[in-house]
Amino acid sequence: MKYLFLFLLALLSLASVVTYQMTPEARSDVPVLYWVTDPNPARKLQVSTFQSWLKKNNYPAYALEVDTANMTSDKVLIQAVSGVCADIIGHTGGSNMRLRQAVGILDDVTDRAQELGFGTDKTYAAMEPELTVDGRQYAFPCNVYAHLLWINEESFAKYGLPLPTKRWTFAEFEAMGKRFVDAANEPGKPRMHFFLDGLDTTQMIRSLGLSRFNETMTACTLDDPRMIEVLKLVYKWTYEDHILPSKADRDSFATDAGYGGSTMQLFNSGNYAMFRCGRYGLIQLREFSLERRKDNRPALQLEVSEPPHGGFPNTSTGTRAAAVYKGGKHRQLAEYFLAYLASEDYNMNIVRDADALPPNPAVTKTEAYLRPLPLLPELVEFFPYSEQEEATLQAFSQTFYAVTDTYSRDSELDAKHFPAPPKPAGMSDGKYAEALAKFRVRYNLLIENYQAEWGCHEAFSEALADIAIPGSSSPFVLNAVAQRKVGDAVEGYMSHKIDTPEEVTKIMAETVNEEIQRTLEEDPRKAMAHARLSDVQKKIDRRRADGEKVPLDWITNPFHRAYYQAKGWAE
């Protein structure tokens, strides 16, 4: 038995050694760091560009491996408290950042951010609540979004209707929406065309001066006449005016063999004249335009408008960001990655692939952003490159984009003026010339497609600067729980399970405030913080009742901070 035990121990030790030899760390001469993030083909290029950026700036060399298997919140928390989390932690939204900071797994990068150039001053002002806690920085954006309304010009031209204006009120939205659906749908037949896929009730109530939470985020305030007004409007636009599709309408599209069911596909086919999305919608819209051209149809002609408002124009914003794991062995090395996210090298990747907005607003002033030229199509579709030539292709891509990013849009736009893809090894000159001609035809077609989106990009960067406000998430209730409570109540009303909007708003406030009370009973430290902020809230209420201004640092709700400043109520 003793010898069997020793044999098994030796076998396990050998297996451990073999397993370690197979890891990236064992095969690398430099430290290997891990970035837990969402699966996206763009990550490969982003990592490659990062390595070039490190070398260009003479920063310490290290390898970066992408981990897409452990992105979920529960996996991140479990691994982090166990001491085995990735060095760089990706997350979406400020509420996730604040939760992880409260648990103690994120490193405070404030000082290094100033040293390496990735402070909050290097991104949009609206992002500060998404990146900081109590004035200390814990993350930097990978990209930033602002939700606007994409417009299919073809849908309006088909019925001889004017395009929506950039900024419009609820009344203007309703009037134009009724004109559109009346023109687009045949009387007596099922409605197949809608003005818009849907609206965000949070954005709508904010335009009336209301938020889910009060100024200090100590209580839910949705039991309010303004919430009732918005619910009545959405109901009217859905079931009376038929401007917006009902759940039954959406389900009918999903089950109809002639339609894909997807919101963006329905926009492409003209069933939705508009849909609400960020700049990242272009990733799919560009694919639609290419397929249209292959079918000898025109590319999508696009415009952008702000969501309709009730007096205070606004839209939602947020970020996919990266933070440094506090328990990591290579925290200082990981901070270079956050500096890379603020660099022109990284930001130009986001400019080109339209994966929302680049984190650094400086690049949104460039021609490459305002009037983009196409990404390279898959070169292997035209040229038989081998795997050994991959490094050559990466170098060519950098050379190609260095030209197209700065090429004058007022000059002749033709692929013949741009660097030609390298000739694959073993390919004859004649075959290469044929392939190059086909490549240039495709690229010129893509140029025409991209020109159809010129004039749209600035709307998103301008929205970030002028009207975008991040979400309001209370530290006293999980954001996902509050969203579910509010969403369930709205769905109950829209599906006729709750009779009146007054009842809906009461349910919203009561259920969210019950969750807040549960938190206070379970967490004495949060109860103390809540009591302190409740005292501040009383002082705010007294000042507002007396018509006096309120110190801005009393207000923690991002919406109310923006609203008070816009109204001149803050000091």
C-alpha positions in Angstrom: 0.0 0.0 0.0 2.9 2.4 0.9 4.5 1.8 -2.5 1.2 2.3 -4.3 0.7 5.6 -2.5 4.3 6.7 -3.4 3.7 5.7 -7.0 0.4 7.7 -7.2 2.1 10.7 -5.6 4.9 10.5 -8.1 2.4 10.2 -11.0 0.4 13.2 -9.8 3.6 15.2 -9.4 4.6 14.3 -12.9 1.2 15.3 -14.2 1.4 18.6 -12.4 4.8 19.3 -14.1 3.4 18.3 -17.5 0.3 20.5 -17.0 2.4 23.5 -16.0 4.7 23.1 -19.0 1.6 23.4 -21.2 0.6 26.7 -19.8 1.4 30.1 -21.4 3.6 31.0 -18.4 5.9 28.1 -19.0 6.2 28.8 -22.7 6.9 32.5 -22.2 10.1 34.4 -21.4 8.1 37.3 -20.1 5.3 37.6 -17.5 1.9 36.4 -18.8 -1.1 38.5 -17.7 -4.8 37.5 -18.3 -7.6 39.8 -19.4 -11.1 38.5 -18.6 -13.5 40.0 -21.1 -16.4 39.2 -23.5 -15.8 37.0 -26.6 -15.2 39.2 -29.6 -13.1 38.6 -32.7 -11.7 42.2 -32.3 -9.8 41.1 -29.1 -7.1 39.5 -31.2 -6.3 42.7 -33.0 -6.5 44.7 -29.8 -4.0 42.4 -28.1 -1.7 42.6 -31.1 -1.9 46.4 -31.2 -1.1 46.4 -27.4 2.1 44.5 -28.0 3.2 47.0 -30.6 2.2 49.9 -28.4 4.3 48.5 -25.5 7.4 48.2 -27.8 6.9 51.7 -29.3 6.8 53.3 -25.9 9.6 51.2 -24.4 7.3 49.9 -21.7 8.0 46.5 -19.9 7.3 43.5 -22.1 4.7 41.0 -21.1 2.3 38.7 -22.8 -1.5 39.2 -22.6 -3.9 36.2 -22.8 -7.6 36.8 -23.3 -9.9 34.8 -21.0 -13.5 34.7 -22.2 -14.7 31.7 -20.2 -14.8 33.5 -16.8 -16.5 36.8 -17.6 -19.7 36.3 -15.7 -20.1 38.3 -12.4 -20.3 35.2 -10.2 -17.2 33.6 -11.6 -15.2 36.9 -11.3 -16.2 37.3 -7.6 -15.6 33.6 -6.7 -12.1 33.6 -8.4 -11.2 37.0 -7.0 -11.9 36.2 -3.4 -10.1 32.9 -3.9 -7.0 34.8 -5.1 -7.0 33.3 -8.7 -8.7 36.0 -10.8 -7.4 37.4 -14.0 -5.0 40.4 -13.8 -7.3 42.7 -15.8 -11.0 42.4 -15.1 -13.6 43.5 -17.7 -17.0 44.7 -16.7 -20.0 46.5 -18.1 -21.5 49.4 -16.3 -20.7 51.4 -13.2 -22.9 49.3 -11.0 -20.7 46.3 -11.6 -17.6 48.4 -10.9 -19.0 49.7 -7.6 -20.0 46.2 -6.4 -16.6 44.8 -7.1 -14.9 47.8 -5.5 -17.1 47.4 -2.4 -16.1 43.7 -2.1 -12.4 44.9 -2.3 -11.2 43.1 -5.4 -10.3 46.2 -7.5 -7.1 48.1 -7.3 -7.1 51.9 -6.8 -5.4 53.2 -9.9 -5.8 56.9 -9.3 -2.2 57.8 -8.9 -0.9 55.6 -11.7 -3.6 56.9 -13.9 -2.2 60.4 -13.6 1.4 59.1 -14.1 0.6 57.0 -17.2 -2.1 59.2 -18.8 -5.4 57.3 -18.3 -7.1 59.6 -15.7 -10.8 60.4 -16.0 -9.8 63.6 -17.8 -8.8 61.4 -20.8 -12.4 60.2 -21.3 -15.9 61.7 -21.4 -17.0 63.7 -18.4 -20.2 61.7 -18.2 -18.1 58.6 -17.5 -16.8 59.7 -14.1 -19.5 58.0 -12.1 -18.8 54.8 -14.1 -15.1 54.8 -13.2 -14.7 56.3 -9.7 -15.9 55.8 -6.1 -15.5 58.7 -3.6 -13.2 60.5 -6.0 -10.8 57.5 -6.5 -10.5 55.8 -9.9 -10.8 52.1 -10.3 -11.3 51.5 -14.1 -10.9 53.0 -17.6 -13.3 52.4 -20.5 -12.7 50.0 -23.3 -15.5 51.6 -25.2 -18.4 53.9 -24.4 -22.0 53.9 -25.6 -24.8 56.5 -26.0 -28.2 55.3 -27.1 -29.8 57.2 -30.0 -32.4 56.4 -32.7 -31.0 55.0 -36.0 -33.2 56.1 -39.0 -33.7 54.2 -42.2 -34.1 57.0 -44.8 -35.6 54.6 -47.3 -38.6 54.0 -44.9 -39.5 57.7 -44.9 -38.8 58.3 -48.6 -41.0 55.4 -49.6 -44.1 57.2 -48.2 -43.0 60.8 -49.0 -42.5 61.7 -45.4 -39.8 64.1 -44.0 -37.0 62.7 -41.8 -37.3 63.3 -38.0 -35.3 66.3 -36.7 -32.2 65.7 -34.5 -34.1 66.8 -31.3 -37.8 66.5 -30.8 -40.5 66.5 -28.1 -43.0 63.8 -27.1 -45.7 65.6 -29.0 -43.6 65.9 -32.2 -42.7 62.2 -32.0 -46.3 61.2 -31.6 -47.5 63.4 -34.5 -44.8 62.1 -36.9 -45.2 58.5 -35.7 -49.0 58.6 -36.4 -48.3 60.0 -39.9 -45.8 57.2 -40.6 -47.9 54.2 -39.5 -51.0 55.5 -41.2 -49.0 55.8 -44.5 -47.1 52.5 -44.2 -49.9 50.2 -43.1 -52.9 49.2 -45.4 -56.3 49.7 -43.7 -58.0 46.4 -42.7 -54.8 44.4 -42.8 -52.4 43.3 -40.0 -50.0 46.1 -39.1 -46.5 45.3 -40.4 -44.7 48.6 -40.1 -43.9 50.6 -36.9 -42.3 53.9 -36.3 -39.8 52.7 -33.7 -38.9 49.4 -32.0 -39.3 50.8 -28.5 -38.4 53.5 -26.0 -36.6 53.6 -22.7 -38.9 54.7 -19.9 -35.9 55.7 -17.7 -34.9 58.2 -20.4 -38.4 59.4 -20.7 -39.0 60.1 -17.0 -35.6 61.8 -16.8 -36.7 64.2 -19.5 -39.5 65.2 -17.1 -37.1 65.6 -14.2 -37.6 62.3 -12.4 -35.2 59.5 -11.6 -35.6 56.0 -10.2 -34.0 57.3 -6.9 -33.8 60.5 -5.0 -30.8 62.8 -4.9 -28.9 60.7 -2.4 -30.2 57.3 -3.8 -31.6 56.4 -0.4 -35.1 55.8 -1.7 -37.0 54.9 -4.9 -39.1 57.8 -6.1 -41.1 56.2 -8.9 -44.5 56.6 -7.2 -44.8 60.0 -9.0 -47.2 61.6 -11.4 -44.4 61.9 -14.0 -43.9 58.1 -14.1 -47.7 57.8 -14.5 -47.6 60.2 -17.4 -44.8 58.2 -19.2 -46.6 54.9 -18.7 -49.8 56.3 -20.2 -47.9 57.7 -23.2 -46.1 54.3 -23.9 -49.4 52.5 -23.5 -51.1 54.9 -25.9 -48.4 54.8 -28.5 -48.5 51.0 -28.3 -52.2 50.1 -28.2 -54.0 53.1 -29.5 -51.7 54.8 -32.0 -49.7 51.7 -32.9 -46.5 53.7 -33.2 -44.6 51.1 -31.2 -45.0 47.3 -31.5 -46.7 45.4 -28.7 -45.3 42.1 -27.5 -47.8 40.3 -29.7 -46.6 42.3 -32.7 -42.9 41.4 -31.9 -43.9 37.7 -31.4 -45.6 37.7 -34.8 -42.5 38.9 -36.5 -40.4 36.2 -34.7 -42.7 33.4 -35.8 -43.3 34.6 -39.4 -41.1 32.6 -41.8 -40.6 35.7 -43.9 -38.9 37.7 -41.2 -35.8 37.1 -39.0 -37.5 38.5 -35.9 -34.4 40.5 -35.0 -34.9 44.2 -34.3 -32.1 45.1 -36.7 -33.3 42.8 -39.4 -36.7 44.4 -39.1 -35.1 47.8 -39.4 -33.2 46.6 -42.5 -36.4 45.3 -44.1 -38.4 48.5 -43.4 -40.7 47.1 -40.7 -39.2 49.4 -38.2 -38.5 52.9 -39.5 -36.1 53.5 -36.6 -34.5 51.5 -33.8 -32.8 52.5 -30.6 -29.1 51.5 -30.3 -25.6 52.8 -29.9 -22.9 53.4 -32.6 -22.1 49.7 -32.2 -25.2 49.0 -34.3 -23.1 49.8 -37.3 -21.3 46.5 -37.0 -24.4 44.7 -38.2 -25.8 47.5 -40.3 -22.6 47.5 -42.4 -23.2 43.8 -43.0 -26.7 44.5 -44.2 -25.5 47.1 -46.6 -22.9 44.7 -48.1 -25.6 42.0 -48.6 -27.9 44.6 -50.2 -25.2 45.6 -52.7 -24.5 42.0 -53.6 -28.3 41.8 -54.4 -28.0 45.0 -56.5 -29.9 47.0 -53.9 -28.8 50.3 -52.5 -26.9 50.4 -49.2 -28.8 51.5 -46.1 -29.0 55.3 -46.0 -28.7 56.3 -42.4 -29.5 59.2 -40.1 -29.6 59.6 -36.3 -31.9 61.4 -34.0 -32.1 61.8 -30.2 -34.8 60.1 -28.2 -37.9 62.3 -27.8 -38.1 64.3 -24.6 -40.5 66.0 -22.3 -38.5 69.1 -21.6 -35.0 67.9 -20.7 -33.2 66.2 -23.6 -31.1 63.3 -22.4 -30.0 59.8 -23.3 -28.5 56.8 -21.5 -24.8 56.1 -21.5 -22.4 53.5 -20.0 -19.2 51.7 -20.6 -17.5 48.4 -21.1 -14.4 49.0 -18.9 -11.3 47.3 -17.5 -10.0 47.3 -14.0 -7.0 45.9 -12.2 -7.4 42.9 -9.9 -6.2 43.9 -6.4 -4.9 40.4 -5.6 -2.9 40.0 -8.8 0.9 39.5 -8.9 1.4 42.0 -11.7 -0.7 45.0 -10.8 1.8 47.6 -12.1 2.1 45.7 -15.4 -1.7 45.5 -15.7 -1.9 49.3 -15.3 -0.1 49.7 -18.6 -3.1 48.1 -20.3 -5.4 50.8 -18.9 -3.0 53.4 -20.3 -3.2 51.6 -23.7 -7.0 52.0 -23.6 -6.5 55.8 -23.5 -3.9 55.7 -26.4 -4.5 56.7 -30.0 -3.4 53.2 -31.0 -6.2 51.5 -29.2 -8.8 54.1 -29.9 -8.3 54.0 -33.6 -9.3 50.3 -33.5 -12.6 51.3 -32.0 -13.0 54.1 -34.5 -12.6 51.7 -37.4 -14.7 48.7 -36.2 -17.5 51.0 -34.8 -17.6 49.0 -31.5 -19.4 51.9 -29.8 -17.5 55.1 -29.1 -13.7 55.2 -28.5 -12.9 55.9 -24.8 -10.8 58.9 -25.6 -13.0 61.7 -27.1 -9.9 63.4 -28.7 -10.1 60.9 -31.7 -13.8 61.8 -32.3 -12.6 65.0 -33.9 -10.7 63.2 -36.6 -11.8 62.6 -40.2 -11.2 58.9 -39.6 -14.0 59.0 -37.0 -16.3 61.5 -38.7 -16.0 60.1 -42.2 -14.7 56.6 -41.8 -13.2 54.5 -44.6 -13.8 50.8 -44.6 -12.1 48.1 -42.7 -10.2 45.6 -44.8 -12.4 42.7 -46.0 -11.1 39.2 -45.3 -8.0 39.1 -47.4 -8.0 35.3 -47.6 -11.2 35.7 -49.6 -9.0 37.1 -52.5 -5.5 35.9 -51.8 -4.3 32.4 -50.7 -2.2 33.4 -47.7 -0.6 30.7 -45.6 -0.6 30.7 -41.8 3.1 31.6 -41.9 2.2 34.9 -43.6 -0.1 36.1 -40.8 2.6 38.4 -39.3 3.1 39.9 -42.8 -0.7 40.6 -43.0 -0.7 42.2 -39.6 2.1 44.6 -40.7 0.2 45.3 -43.9 -3.0 46.2 -42.0 -1.1 48.7 -39.9 0.4 50.3 -43.0 -3.0 50.3 -44.8 -4.8 52.0 -42.0 -2.0 54.5 -41.4 -2.9 55.7 -45.0 -6.7 55.5 -44.9 -7.0 57.1 -41.5 -5.3 60.3 -42.7 -6.3 60.2 -46.4 -8.2 63.3 -47.5 -11.9 62.5 -47.9 -12.1 65.3 -50.5 -9.7 63.5 -52.8 -10.7 60.7 -55.1 -11.7 57.7 -53.0 -10.5 54.7 -54.8 -8.7 51.6 -53.5 -6.0 52.1 -56.2 -4.7 55.0 -54.1 -4.2 52.8 -51.0 -1.5 50.2 -50.3 -2.0 46.9 -52.1 -2.1 43.7 -50.1 1.2 41.8 -50.4 1.5 39.0 -53.0 1.2 35.6 -51.4 4.2 33.3 -51.7 3.8 31.0 -54.7 1.1 33.1 -56.3 1.8 34.0 -60.0 1.8 37.6 -61.1 -1.2 37.1 -63.3 -3.3 35.5 -60.6 -2.2 38.2 -58.1 -3.3 40.9 -60.6 -6.7 39.3 -61.0 -7.1 38.9 -57.2 -6.0 42.5 -56.6 -8.6 43.8 -59.1 -11.4 41.9 -57.3 -10.2 43.2 -54.0 -10.3 46.8 -55.2 -13.8 46.3 -56.6 -14.9 45.1 -53.3 -13.2 47.8 -51.3 -14.6 50.5 -53.6 -18.1 49.1 -53.0 -17.5 49.3 -49.3 -16.4 52.9 -49.6 -19.8 53.7 -51.1 -21.5 51.9 -48.3 -19.6 53.7 -45.6 -20.3 57.1 -47.2 -24.0 56.4 -46.5 -23.2 56.6 -42.8 -21.2 59.8 -42.9 -22.9 62.5 -40.8 -24.1 59.9 -38.2 -21.0 59.5 -36.1 -20.8 63.0 -34.7 -24.3 62.6 -33.3 -23.0 60.0 -30.8 -19.9 61.9 -29.7 -22.0 65.1 -29.4 -24.6 63.2 -27.3 -21.8 62.1 -24.9 -20.7 65.7 -24.5 -24.2 67.3 -24.3 -27.0 65.0 -23.1 -25.7 61.6 -22.0 -26.1 60.6 -18.3 -25.1 57.2 -16.9 -27.4 55.0 -14.9 -28.4 55.7 -11.3 -27.7 52.7 -9.2 -28.2 52.9 -5.4 -25.6 51.4 -3.1 -28.4 50.1 -1.0 -30.0 47.7 -3.5 -28.5 45.5 -6.2 -28.9 47.2 -9.6 -30.1 44.0 -11.2 -32.8 43.6 -8.5 -34.1 47.1 -8.8 -34.2 46.8 -12.6 -36.1 43.5 -12.3 -38.7 45.0 -9.9 -39.3 48.0 -12.1 -39.3 46.0 -15.3 -41.7 43.4 -14.0 -44.1 46.2 -13.0 -44.0 47.9 -16.4 -44.4 44.5 -18.2 -47.4 43.7 -15.9 -49.1 46.9 -17.0 -48.3 46.5 -20.7 -49.5 42.9 -20.7 -52.8 44.0 -18.9 -52.0 42.2 -15.7 -52.0 45.4 -13.7 -54.9 47.7 -14.3 -53.7 51.2 -13.8 -50.4 53.1 -14.1 -51.1 54.5 -10.6 -51.0 50.9 -9.3 -47.8 50.2 -11.3 -45.9 53.2 -9.8 -46.9 52.2 -6.3 -45.7 48.7 -6.8 -42.4 49.9 -8.2 -41.6 52.2 -5.3 -42.8 49.8 -2.6 -40.9 46.7 -3.9 -37.6 48.6 -4.5 -37.8 50.3 -1.1 -38.5 47.0 0.5 -35.3 45.7 -1.0 -33.4 48.7 0.4 -34.9 48.1 3.8 -33.8 44.5 3.6 -30.2 45.6 2.9 -30.2 47.9 5.9 -31.4 45.2 8.2 -28.7 42.8 7.0 -25.7 45.2 6.7 -25.1 47.5 9.7 -22.4 49.5 7.9 -24.8 50.3 5.0 -27.5 51.2 7.5 -25.1 53.8 9.0 -24.3 55.2 5.6 -28.0 55.3 4.7 -28.8 57.2 7.9 -26.1 59.7 7.1 -27.3 60.2 3.6 -30.9 60.4 4.7 -30.0 63.4 6.8 -28.4 65.0 3.8 -31.6 64.2 1.8 -33.7 66.1 4.4 -31.5 69.1 4.0 -31.8 68.9 0.2 -35.6 68.7 0.5 -35.7 71.7 2.8 -33.6 73.8 0.5 -35.6 72.9 -2.5 -38.9 73.7 -0.7 -37.4 77.1 0.2 -36.3 77.7 -3.4 -32.6 77.7 -2.3 -29.7 76.2 -4.3 -28.2 72.9 -3.2 -24.4 72.1 -2.8 -23.5 69.8 -5.7 -21.5 67.6 -3.4 -24.6 66.7 -1.4 -26.0 64.9 -4.5 -24.8 61.4 -5.4 -27.3 60.5 -8.1 -25.7 61.1 -11.5 -29.0 62.2 -13.1 -29.8 64.7 -10.4 -26.3 66.1 -10.5 -26.8 66.8 -14.2 -30.3 68.0 -13.8 -29.6 70.4 -11.0 -26.7 71.9 -12.9 -28.8 72.3 -16.0 -31.6 74.0 -14.0 -29.3 76.3 -12.1 -30.3 74.7 -8.8 -26.8 73.6 -7.7 -24.1 75.6 -6.0 
